[in-house]
Amino acid sequence: MKLFGTAGIRLRYPIELNPILAYKIGSVVGGLKLSRRAYIVTDTRTTRHVLALSLASGLLSSSVDVYYVGIAPTPIAGYAAMTQKAIGISVTASHNPPEYNGFKFYDPGGYEFTRDLEETIEKLIDTDISPSEWSNVGVFEVSTTILKSYVEDLLEFIGKPRASWSPRIVIDCANGASYEITPLIVRRLGAIPVTVNCNPDGFFPVRLPEPRKDLLENLLPLYRSAEPALILAHDGDADRVAFLDPTIGFIRQDRILAFFAKKILEESKGRVVVSIDTGFVIDDVVEELGGVVERYPLGKTHERVKELGASSVVMAGEPWKLIYTKWGPWVDGILQVGLIVKHIVERGKSLIKILEEEKIPDYPWARRSYLVEPLEIRDYVYVEVVEELKHILGEPVRTMTIDGFRFEYSDRSWVLLRKSGTEPKIRLYAEAQDKGRLEFIVNRVEEVLIKTIKKHGGRVVEITIG
């Protein structure tokens, strides 16, 4: 069985991931001799303890000292890895449903494990790994001091805002790992946090932890009742965050990335690495400021940062996710919150007004995911639909195949079709310069997709948006 997907390991408990496998993974990772120390954080899933402690046992058996932090956002695993020269581990399945769990690993430089390292682990997982002698086993310690260090270092990095107002900001933590730290950061930056779903609960009772447009906009009446200047919503482990305006609703993630790119490039020039599913709004902003945009596979932008060197890449990003290399090479949703809140508090304006003031374009866009049954037909359907896409929308001026198939057209519209690396879904992404073209793209592709699924005797169980 393949362990690693788009971003770490995410599997269903216990049929795909169980304590025995977790122990083996810990033994293999410890045996790589990346560091003699490891820091483990978890999100709030009900299986966090059994998997974290099983993984820890494997690490301990390989002579690695384990510092167990407990519930904390995934970015702290990256921060701990870099600052302590340790292995960082988050026990999480990110935005997947509650029956999933998994692991994200960080090397002592703070980078998520690369695909080469993941392949090495998968090759070794079924080999006979002998534990260390009794005198060389690691030491286990419960330690939360890294949490305070992260908060203080992050606030120092962001800088104290010159406050012009103290707005209410709704924070939806999805009952996940950010339930303490994000409200604390918002308060320390001078805003008033109004918390929603900030009690830790691994069943995610109110909403799934994926901060999608459709899920979040269903809750807008609740959010609006607090009369906030901004609404922000995390996933389960807080490496990602979505922003909503109380009047307009969901703010496209690409506009947020473009805004970060603009502010970063105004201070220092360089390359911006983004995932394959991002739109031309980023290119337009970056190129105007003399920067260069490079696209890379989804979930792997950190690899390109590592290849080029953090000094050569000023920023990397994916929808919902930001790597600000000056802070560190890991994706950090808490950092995003801090940067945005500082701008709002200092400028005395809502985020949507700031984006308009900064002239960040808002091109029509669509993101849809199709859950296909039975799963066995997904690959056949995907291949056939991609073949259709090569001609049904016009002649592409550029085709990218680094992660799925992305077709770009002369009118600056584009469409991407890819198989999800974390769930049994086919994903569709599109952008156009006008709504009519976008509607044509989405409707035509969806028509072909559903027709092909039915041809193979399957059905679409669910369509999610955003």
Secondary structure, DSSP 8 states (H G I E B T S, - for coil): ---B-SSSEEEETTTT--HHHHHHHHHHHHHTTS-SEEEEEE-S-TTHHHHHHHHHHHHHHTT-EEEEEEE--THHHHHHHHHHTSEEEEE--TTS-TTEEEEEEE-TTS-B--HHHHHHHHHHTTS------GGG---EEE--HHHHHHHHHHHHHH-----S---EEEEE-TTSTTTTHHHHHHHHTT-EEEEES-S--TT--SS-SS--HHHHHTTHHHHHTT--SEEEEE-SSSS-EEEEETTTEE--HHHHHHHHHHHHHTT---EEEEETT--HHHHHHHHHTT-EEEEE-TT-HHHHHHHH-TTTEEEEEETTEEEETTT-SS--HHHHHHHHHHHHHHHTS-HHHHHHHTT-----EEEEEEEEESGGGHHHHHHHHHHHHTTTT---SEEE-SSSEEEE-TTS-EEEEEE-SSSSEEEEEEE-SSHHHHHHHHHHHHHHHHHHHHHTT-EEEEEEE-
